[in-house]
Amino acid sequence: MWPCYLLLPLALLGINVIIGVEGLDHHSVRTERISGSAGDVLEDNPVGRLKVYVYELPSKYNKKILQKDPRCLKHMFAAEIFMHQFLLSSPVRTLNPNEADWFYTPVYSTCDLAPNGLPLPFKSPRMMRSAIQLISTKWHFWNRTEGADHFFLVPHDFGACFHYQEERAIKRGILPLLQRATLVQTFGQHNHVCLNEGSITIPPYAPPEKMQSHLIPPDTPRSIFVYFRGLFYDVNNDPEGGYYARGARASIWENFKNNPLFDISTDHPTTYYEDMQRAIFCLCPLGWAPWSPRLVEAVIFGCIPVIIADDIVLPFADAIPWEQIGVFVAEKDVPYLDTILTSIPVEVVLKKQRLLANPSMKQAMLFPQPAQSGDAFHQILNGLARKLPHDMRIYLKQGQKVLNWTAGPVGDLKPW
Amino acid sequence: MKQLTALQQQNRRSNSFRNGSSPLDSTVDGAIKSPATIFWLVIHGLCCLISLVLGFRFSRLVFFLFFSTSSSPSTTTIYSPIQETLPFSIPGRVPVERNMSRVVVGRHGILIRPWPHPDPVEVMKAHKIIERVQMEQRSEYGVKSPRTVIAITPTYVRTFQTLHLTGVMHSLMNVHHDLVWIVVEAGGVTNETASLIRKSGLRILHVGFDGKMPVLWEDRHKLESKMRLHGLRVVKEQRLDGIVMFADDSNMHSLELFDEIQNVRWIGAVSVGILAHSGGSEDGELQMVGGEDSEKEEKKSQVPVQGPACNSSNHLVGWHTFNTQPFLERSARYIGDRAIVLPRKLEWAGFVLNSRLLWEERLNRPVWVREIEEVGTDGEDVESPLSLLKDTSVVEPLGSCGRKIMLWWLRVEARADSKFPARWIIDPPLDITVPAKRTPWPDAPPELPSSSVEKVIITQENTEKRATKNTPRKKRSSRKRKHTTKVLDEHITSTKHSGDN
């Protein structure tokens, strides 16, 4: 136990613990242990370290929405639904709210889908508001802290800003009622309005069975240097280029479309997953939002992610040392991507591959059904457990109000 | 893929809702419309009208540029190497109190570097990285502690030797493991063979074997067996440690074979596909004759396979071979015959041995192996390495119990008396100048003694028609190499017709 107490002050000073080479594990494959700034936290077990109380909301907030559109279980925002299902049967759940450390409100705010399958965020603020009004009147725990010991899952494009367009999302800002709560979201960018201090970033949902079914033998030689499949120009919304991905994807295309080391195109091949397993580097540039499921796919398939998104906050950033695993390229350096990637020393490349091969790393990016130890559900709980114990200052005095219940656009105040 | 389509749809969705959302947003956002928003709406309408008139999209940004007093906004065309950020500021936007992010939302320029081509030094570095990663993959997931491969190849100088030996040489050069190549040459070591195999860069033991290669296939098979035994004797003398495999020079090997044979303990067998194809005969391919196959008429074109046979628990129970009896009358008798060359019951190529079987101390060796000196003496015909064993049931079946075929056996030869230029170099150039009957090629050099080589080639087409009444047929069962051998063989005949046109 005592090494942990030694490590904690070091972590506070911001010193990273050097990764120790574990050598031969019980697997014959050499992998490296992942030690983040707080130690080997990926393998922590949250059971016993926290208690979560799940509010029982009427089914119009969750089950009925899901019944209306079961596509919500497959898209990349499905984490909110699976988290609810996980918590209902998890050992951290408690039925006695008085002993709970954290409170979870199961609202499926990203499940109102358009016919083409994409979520419409227009009613989400009202839905969230209505849910919070319900829990604040029916139970007294919300008013005790005005939500500071509550957490919500908001996996949409810009989190709790509830809009898909960045300018509008910034203008709206985070829903005022959620300002004190802990937000578990996929969006993360430093110094951005839509990322609160203390939020937990999670990976987007990617279907684990589908990815496992496309695995190829690991001795297939990796012969593609850089791989990417996706749009470079969004001709529908940004035909001139320069808006989409802040021009970074267009820059990749214009500079490297003729470079034989770069296997990039807008194709939709059926062998997409297999090709990723034959590539050494996989590009993960930003799109309309900085995050994408490509990061999860790259980690699962052992392809080193090349992250091109300025100031992005990656999933579980306090537990996973992403600088040692991926390659970060500034958007202004995109024209020199080939120089950057070829000048990485070979030992560094091999070390990154060993870190990626670590099964706990892959497990932490997935939301498997049923939940397994070390997976993303447990990492979320670990993150919540690391924030305990709550600072006493979050407990408000009787009658003290901090949040402004009438803030925000007028349309949000309409009941849902 | 779903994510890709979702992403595309997301973008399409945002387009369809961009127009739809503005009325929604305007109702949601504010009942009070500031003058600035009205102004921008008017500008937007104006731009739409202008676009209708002009026929292309007229950007509102142009108005922004007109009305702004900011210094030197350069164009945001694609080919600009200068970075541009023109933040599209929404009027009435409140600046954020917290640390201003360096990342600005809005239209950015597309950065292009001036010299678009890849730097060759970097490409080489990338290839080195790829090579190193693959080496690491092999050591992690491939064969652990690979042993040296000892390949024994009997050969002799003949027309097709370069063809066959180059194939084997390139296969061996691509093997990732350490390799020793023992080339046993009938008729003694010659410069011809030596110069050919020197180019490989492999570790080679070039050994000579007394005795000229006979013309009859039967005798040739026997001599080859003796040569292979001689190779094994070399392994024993030098105490080479590794896995012995028999790479006949006309066989085709897959690289997976060399990884699979690493699994052998003492002696193993792989399946060999038999390609016995004759180029000219009408009878076509051999059929796999077996009890169960006689009913299945549609499997006529199956390639016969020689190799281990296993039961359901993957233990060796017998051998797959095929009955050559029906084909004996039609098979080739002498080298260069136009008929099918039949393999023997079990070819040497299908067996691999641990070299320790040959020279290890008696105590450490398994009891079922015979001494190499005993084998092959007294004129005993050693048909396959099984003669080395007292008990043939110890053979390990490799390649998922013989189901995977990783090498193919083939015998293709030109006539024994066919001539070819030494080392395939025409030197000195021949001084036959036969004027061409046709118009010379447009860029053909003028008639000079040194250009007799081209003339010689042109002559071939003339002598083609008279080829029929020339020297007896040569076996031309190798389809691809037909052309070159024909040219040079015809050339030989044309030297006799120097006076003709």
Interface residues (C-beta under 8 A of the other chain):
Chain A: S28 V29 R30 K74 H75 M76 A114 N116 G117 L118 L120 F122 Y164 Q165 E166 E167 R168 I170 K171 Q189 H190 N191 H192 V193 A206 P207 P217 P218 D219 P221 R222 S223 F225 R229 G230 L231 D234 N236 N237 P239 E240 G241 G242 Y243 Y244 R246 G247 A250 S251 E254 N255 N258 N259 P260 L261 H268 T270 Y272 I280 G287 W288 S292 P293 R294 E297 D310 D311 E331 K332 V334 P335 Y336 D338 T339 L341 T342 S343 I344 V346 V349 L350 Q353 P409 V410 G411 D412
Chain B: M1 K2 Q3 L4 T5 A6 L7 Q8 Q9 Q10 N11 R12 R13 S14 N15 F17 R18 S21 L24 D25 T27 V28 D29 G30 A31 R57 S59 T76 I78 Q83 F88 I90 R93 V96 R98 N99 M100 S101 R102 V103 V105 G106 R107 H108 G109 I110 L111 I112 R113 P116 H117 P118 D119 E122 V123 K125 A126 K128 I129 I130 R132 V133 Q134 E136 Q137 R138 E140 Y141 G142 K144
